[in-house]
Amino acid sequence: MRSPHPTRFAAHPLPMGEGLSSRFDMTDPVNDPSAQAKRDLARLAADRDTLGTSALARMAEHLRADDASANDAIEKWGKRIGRGLGAVFFVFLAGSLALKVLGWY
């Protein structure tokens, strides 16, 4: 009995002259795994430094209340106090949760 799709399961050999060595030429800088790994590590190091410093800078600006009106000192100090108390409360809640999970409380 013939298969309804004879070419579906047929072997598809590589065209002549195209073996694995020509597809994955290690002298080509695009396909070189060590060069690709070095590029990835350099990009990761740059992203990590940017992410860490920008997150700390954003947090400092937020706690400094830079978004408050420059003419209204009461608003600026109110935001600073409120955001500072919020940060302290967050640390307290995170610490109490950690103590509960660890069973020390």
N, C-alpha and C positions, 0 to 999 in steps of 0.2 A: 504494500500500500504506500502510495506517495504522500509526502507531507504537503498540506495545502500551501505552505510557505517554504519553498525549498531553499531560499537564500537567507532565511531568518537564522538558521542554525549553522550555516556554512562558515568555515574558517575564513577569516579575512587576513591574509598575510600582508606584511608590510610591503610597500612598493620597493622596487629594486633600488639599492643604494641608500635606503633609509633604515639604518639599524638603530639600536639604542645609543650607540656611541655618537652618532651624528645628532640625535635629538637632545642628548644631555652632555654637551661638550663642556668639560670642566674648565677649559681655558677661557670660555666666554664669561665675562664678568656678570652678566645678567643671570646666568644659570649656576654660578659658582655658589655652593652652599655656605662656605666660610665667609665670602664677601657679603652675602645676604644676611648672615647672622650678625656680622659686624655692623652693617647698616641698621638692622633692627635694634641692636643694643644701644647704638648711638642715639637713635630716635627715642628709645625708651628713657634713656638718661635725660635727654633734653625735656621730654614731656613731664617726667617726674619732678624735676627741679622747678619747672614752670608751674605745675599744679600745686605743689607744696607752698611755694612762696606766694602765689596769687591767692590761695585760700587763707593764709595767715594775714595777708594784707587786707583782704576783704573783711575778715573778722575784726581786725583792728579798726578799720574805718567804721564798721557798724557799731562797735562799742564806743568809739569816739563821738558818735552822733554827728558825722559830717553832713548828713542829709538834713539836719535841722537848720532853721533860719539863723543866719549869722547875726541878725540884729536882736534876736530874742534869747538872752542868756538863760532865762528861766526854762524855756522850752528845751534848750540844749542840755542843761543840767538834769532836767526831768527825764529826758530820754536816756542820758548816761546812767542815772540811778536805776531806772526801770530795766534797762538792758543788762546792767551789772547784776541786779537782783535775780533777773531771769537766768543768767548764766550760773549763778550760785545755786539756785533752785534746781537747775538741770543737773549739776554735778552731784547735789544731794540725792536726787531721785536715781541717777545712774549708780551711785555708790550703794544706796539701799537695795536696789534691785540686784546688784552683784553680790551683796552680802546674803540676800535671801536665796539666790541661786546656789551659792557655795555652802549654804547651811550654817553660816556663822551668826545668824541673827534670828 
